[in-house]
Amino acid sequence: MELEARSLQPNVKAVLLAKLREYKSDLNNLKSEHKRLASANSNQAARDDLLESGMADAMSVSANQRGRLMMSTERLNESSDRIKESRRTMLETEELGVSILQDLHQQRQSLLHANDTLHGVDDNISKSKKILTNMSRRMSRNKWIISSIIVVLVVAIALILYFKLSK
């Protein structure tokens, strides 16, 4: 068919050759599917033979394997129990950590409040110190002024007495 299609006109030739390639690929797909199905049937028969012959050996090996399987299952259960206990301990530790962090946060807030109060008291003490310093200066100045007035009055009294007595 391919030879006949090649001998035709170019426009018909291209269409026929494309269909021919499509048919060939379909044929190849069907052949491979047939081989696959045929080999699956033969594989199933071989599998059945192996299973029948292996059943006698399986009974003797089965008891040994069952014992090992039971031991493995027991170990697995013990490991699972240990993991559960570890998880429970981890959760308790996490809860304790969260509680400690909350306590630390509250203490931090208390310390920050105390610090703010301390700064307020420090500011008040600074203001009081300035007021007391000013009062001390005024008191010293007033002492000097009063002392000066007393000296001037004593000198004035002494002058008045001197002039009165000398006449």
C-alpha positions in Angstrom: 0.0 0.0 0.0 2.8 2.3 0.8 4.3 1.8 -2.7 0.9 2.6 -4.3 0.5 5.7 -2.2 4.0 7.0 -3.2 3.2 6.6 -6.9 0.1 8.9 -6.7 -0.1 12.7 -7.1 1.6 14.8 -4.4 -1.5 16.2 -2.8 -3.2 12.8 -2.4 0.1 11.1 -1.6 0.6 13.2 1.6 -2.9 12.5 2.9 -2.6 8.7 2.2 0.9 8.4 3.7 -0.3 10.2 6.9 -3.2 7.8 7.2 -0.9 4.9 6.5 1.5 6.0 9.4 -1.4 6.3 11.7 -2.6 2.8 10.9 0.9 1.4 11.4 1.1 3.0 14.8 -2.3 1.7 15.8 -1.2 -1.8 14.7 2.0 -1.6 16.7 0.0 -0.5 19.8 -2.4 -3.4 19.4 0.4 -5.9 19.0 2.2 -4.6 22.2 -1.1 -4.8 24.2 -1.7 -8.4 23.0 1.8 -9.4 24.1 1.3 -7.7 27.5 -2.0 -9.6 28.0 -0.5 -12.9 26.9 2.5 -12.5 29.2 0.2 -11.5 32.1 -1.8 -14.8 31.8 1.5 -16.9 31.7 2.8 -14.9 34.7 -0.4 -15.6 36.6 0.0 -19.4 36.0 3.6 -19.3 37.1 2.6 -17.4 40.2 0.0 -20.0 41.1 2.5 -22.8 40.7 5.0 -21.1 43.0 2.4 -20.4 45.6 1.3 -24.1 45.7 4.8 -25.4 46.0 5.8 -22.8 48.6 2.8 -23.6 50.9 4.5 -26.6 52.4 7.6 -24.6 53.3 5.5 -21.7 54.5 3.9 -23.8 57.3 7.3 -24.6 58.9 8.7 -21.2 58.5 5.4 -19.6 59.5 5.7 -20.5 63.2 9.3 -19.0 63.4 8.2 -15.9 61.6 5.1 -15.6 63.8 7.3 -15.7 66.9 9.7 -13.0 65.5 6.7 -10.9 64.4 5.2 -11.1 67.9 8.5 -10.0 69.5 8.8 -7.2 67.0 5.2 -6.1 67.7 5.9 -6.2 71.4 9.0 -4.0 70.9 7.0 -1.6 68.7 4.3 -1.3 71.4 6.9 -0.6 74.0 8.5 2.0 71.8 5.1 3.6 71.2 4.5 3.7 74.9 7.8 5.4 75.5 7.1 7.9 72.7 3.7 8.7 74.3 5.3 9.1 77.7 8.0 11.4 76.2 5.3 13.4 74.4 3.3 13.8 77.7 6.5 14.9 79.5 7.3 17.3 76.7 3.8 18.8 76.9 4.1 19.2 80.7 7.5 20.9 80.3 6.0 23.2 77.7 3.2 24.2 80.0 5.6 24.8 82.8 7.8 26.9 80.5 4.7 29.0 79.4 3.8 29.5 83.1 7.3 30.6 83.9 7.3 33.0 81.0 4.1 34.5 82.1 5.4 35.0 85.7 8.6 36.6 84.3 6.5 38.9 82.1 4.5 40.0 85.2 7.7 40.5 87.2 9.1 42.6 84.3 6.0 44.7 84.3 6.3 45.2 88.0 10.0 46.2 87.7 9.2 48.6 84.9 6.5 50.2 87.0 8.9 50.5 90.0 11.5 52.0 87.7 9.0 54.6 86.5 8.0 55.4 90.1 11.7 55.6 91.1 12.4 58.1 88.3 9.4 60.2 89.5 10.7 60.2 93.1 14.2 61.1 91.8 12.8 64.1 89.9 10.9 65.2 93.1 14.0 64.8 95.2 16.0 66.9 92.6 13.3 69.6 92.8 13.3 69.6 96.6 17.1 69.8 96.6 17.0 72.9 94.4 14.3 74.5 96.6 16.4 73.8 99.8 19.5 75.2 98.2 17.7 78.4 97.2 16.2 78.6 100.7 19.7 78.2 102.2 21.1 80.9 99.9 18.3 83.3 100.9 18.8 82.6 104.5 22.6 83.3 104.2 21.9 86.5 102.3 19.3 87.6 104.9 21.8 86.9 107.7 24.4 89.2 105.9 21.8 91.8 105.3 20.6 91.8 108.9 24.2 91.7 110.2 25.0 94.7 107.9 22.0 96.6 109.2 23.0 95.9 112.8 26.5 97.1 112.2 25.2 100.3 110.5 22.8 100.9 113.4 25.6 100.3 116.0 27.9 102.7 114.1 25.0 105.2 113.8 24.2 104.9 117.5 27.9 105.2 118.3 28.2 108.4 116.2 25.1 109.9 117.7 26.4 109.2 121.2 29.8 110.6 120.3 28.3 113.8 118.9 25.9 114.2 121.8 28.5 113.6 124.4 31.1 115.7 122.9 29.0 118.8 122.9 
